[in-house]
Amino acid sequence: MSMKKMNDEIVKKDKNKENEPSLITEGSPSEVDNSEVLEFEFNDDGEEDLKKTIKKMRADLNACKKEKEEYLIGWQKERADFVNYKKQEEDRKANFSESLRERILTRFLTVADSFNMAFANREAWEKVDENWRKGVEYIYTQMNTIFEEYGVKSIGETGESFDHNIHHSIEMVFTDKKEDDHKIAEVIQKGYKLGDRVIRPARVNVFEYHESGN
């Protein structure tokens, strides 16, 4: 093949390439801007109206702000409700635990009453075999130690002033000593406190003053 003919073939191929369709078409991903397109408002003449467009943009912005505030208020309310629920749940668990502890300890008060009844007649108690007596007294001491660990304290002592918050009057005992008026004459059954709360008032007899001869 002559040099001239070869050159003509090369020129012909180049022209064919120019006529071939491009692989990148109009609107392909490489040429399209994916950002949001601003929508213009138009007047009656079909021309772009900048004032109307800005007004619409402001309205859209206000709507977005209002929606954002609604979401924020809703989120804050849900968060506050959750915090309140968590606190109420913690209080409920604490109250349940305290109530359960009180019921258990109250059941053991009857055992303490039995010990106190046994010790009430000191003369008879001293006649019991010494080894057995000391063993029982040791058990009683252990039980009182456990009560103290859980904040249980006995209330009701002879000679103290009557207080309706911690005492329950059983019987009035007349006395001619004015200084003993409304004081505890005898403790029938000890009362108990759990912390600052009375879980059982003391059952007592109370002195009532009367002048001699009346």
C-alpha positions in Angstrom: 0.0 0.0 0.0 1.3 3.4 -0.9 2.0 6.1 1.7 -0.7 8.3 0.2 -3.3 5.6 0.4 -2.4 4.8 4.0 -2.7 8.5 5.0 -6.2 8.6 3.4 -7.3 5.6 5.5 -6.2 7.2 8.8 -8.0 10.5 8.0 -11.1 8.5 7.1 -11.0 6.7 10.5 -10.6 10.0 12.4 -13.7 11.4 10.7 -15.7 8.4 11.6 -14.8 8.7 15.3 -15.9 12.3 15.3 -19.3 11.2 14.1 -19.7 8.5 16.7 -22.1 9.3 19.6 -20.5 10.4 22.9 -20.7 8.0 25.9 -21.6 10.9 28.2 -25.1 12.0 27.4 -26.9 15.0 28.5 -28.2 14.6 32.0 -25.8 11.9 32.9 -24.7 11.7 36.6 -21.3 13.3 35.8 -23.0 16.4 34.5 -26.1 16.8 36.7 -25.9 18.8 39.9 -27.7 16.8 42.6 -28.2 19.8 44.9 -31.7 21.1 45.5 -32.9 23.4 42.8 -34.3 26.7 43.8 -37.9 27.1 42.6 -38.6 30.7 41.4 -41.9 32.4 41.6 -43.3 34.0 38.4 -45.5 37.0 37.8 -48.5 37.2 35.5 -46.2 38.0 32.6 -44.3 34.7 33.1 -41.2 36.4 34.3 -39.2 35.5 37.5 -40.5 37.5 40.4 -37.7 37.9 43.0 -40.0 39.4 45.7 -42.4 36.5 45.5 -39.5 34.1 45.5 -37.9 35.6 48.7 -41.4 35.7 50.4 -41.8 32.0 49.7 -38.3 31.3 50.9 -39.1 33.1 54.2 -42.4 31.2 54.6 -40.6 27.9 54.0 -37.9 28.9 56.5 -40.5 29.9 59.2 -42.2 26.6 58.6 -38.9 24.7 59.1 -38.2 26.7 62.3 -41.6 25.9 63.7 -41.2 22.2 62.9 -37.8 22.3 64.5 -39.2 23.9 67.7 -42.0 21.3 67.8 -39.5 18.5 67.5 -37.3 20.1 70.2 -40.2 20.6 72.6 -41.4 17.1 72.0 -37.9 15.7 72.7 -37.6 17.8 75.9 -41.0 16.6 77.1 -40.1 13.0 76.4 -36.8 13.4 78.2 -38.5 15.0 81.2 -41.1 12.3 81.3 -38.4 9.6 81.3 -36.4 11.3 84.1 -39.6 11.5 86.2 -40.5 7.9 85.4 -36.9 6.8 86.4 -37.2 8.8 89.7 -40.7 7.4 90.5 -39.4 3.8 89.8 -36.4 4.3 92.1 -38.8 5.7 94.8 -41.2 2.8 94.3 -38.3 0.3 94.7 -37.0 2.1 97.8 -40.5 2.2 99.4 -41.1 -1.5 98.6 -37.8 -2.4 100.1 -38.5 -0.3 103.3 -42.0 -1.8 103.6 -40.7 -5.4 103.2 -38.0 -4.8 105.8 -40.6 -3.3 108.2 -42.9 -6.3 107.8 -40.1 -8.8 108.5 -38.8 -6.9 111.5 -42.4 -6.5 112.9 -42.8 -10.3 112.8 -39.8 -10.6 115.1 -41.2 -8.1 117.7 -43.5 -10.9 119.0 -40.3 -12.9 119.7 -38.9 -10.0 121.6 -42.2 -9.7 123.6 -41.7 -13.4 124.6 -38.2 -12.7 126.0 -39.5 -9.6 127.8 -42.3 -11.5 129.4 -39.8 -14.2 130.6 -37.5 -11.5 132.1 -40.4 -9.5 133.7 -40.5 -11.6 136.9 -36.9 -11.1 137.8 -37.1 -13.2 141.0 -38.5 -16.2 139.1 -36.0 -15.7 136.3 -33.0 -15.7 138.7 -34.0 -19.2 139.9 -33.6 -20.7 136.5 -30.5 -22.8 135.9 -27.6 -20.3 135.4 -26.1 -21.8 132.3 -29.5 -22.1 130.6 -30.4 -18.5 131.7 -27.2 -17.0 130.4 -27.6 -18.8 127.1 -31.1 -17.3 126.6 -30.0 -13.9 127.6 -27.1 -14.1 125.1 -29.6 -15.0 122.3 -31.8 -12.0 123.4 -28.7 -9.7 123.2 -27.9 -11.0 119.7 -31.4 -10.3 118.5 -31.3 -6.7 119.9 -28.0 -6.2 118.1 -29.6 -7.2 114.8 -32.5 -4.8 115.5 -30.0 -2.0 116.1 -28.2 -2.7 112.9 -31.5 -2.2 111.0 -32.4 1.0 112.9 -35.0 -0.6 115.3 -35.1 1.0 118.7 -37.4 0.2 121.6 -39.5 3.0 123.1 -41.5 3.2 126.3 -39.7 3.7 129.7 -41.2 4.0 133.2 -41.1 7.6 134.5 -41.0 9.3 131.1 -43.8 11.8 130.1 -46.7 10.4 128.2 -46.6 11.2 124.5 -49.5 10.1 122.3 -47.2 9.8 119.3 -45.2 6.9 120.8 -47.4 5.7 123.7 -50.8 4.0 123.8 -52.6 4.4 127.1 -54.1 1.3 128.6 -55.1 2.4 132.1 -54.9 5.5 134.3 -53.2 5.1 137.7 -54.2 7.6 140.4 -51.3 9.3 142.3 -51.1 12.0 144.9 -47.7 13.1 143.6 -48.2 16.1 141.3 -44.8 15.7 139.7 -45.8 12.2 138.4 -48.9 13.5 136.6 -49.1 12.1 133.0 -46.0 10.1 133.4 -45.6 6.5 132.6 -46.5 4.3 135.6 -45.8 1.0 134.0 -44.9 -0.4 130.5 -47.2 -3.2 129.6 -45.6 -3.8 126.2 -42.6 -2.1 124.7 -43.0 -0.1 121.5 -40.5 0.2 118.7 -39.3 2.7 116.1 -37.8 2.0 112.7 -35.6 5.0 112.1 -37.8 8.0 113.0 -41.0 6.1 112.3 -43.0 4.4 115.0 -43.9 0.9 113.9 -45.5 0.0 117.2 -46.5 2.3 120.0 -45.7 1.3 123.6 -48.6 0.1 125.6 -48.5 1.8 129.0 -50.3 2.7 132.2 -50.3 6.4 133.0 -50.3 8.3 136.3 -53.1 10.7 136.8 -52.7 13.2 139.7 -55.4 13.6 142.3 -55.0 15.6 145.5 -55.1 13.6 148.7 -58.5 13.3 150.3 -60.3 13.9 146.9 
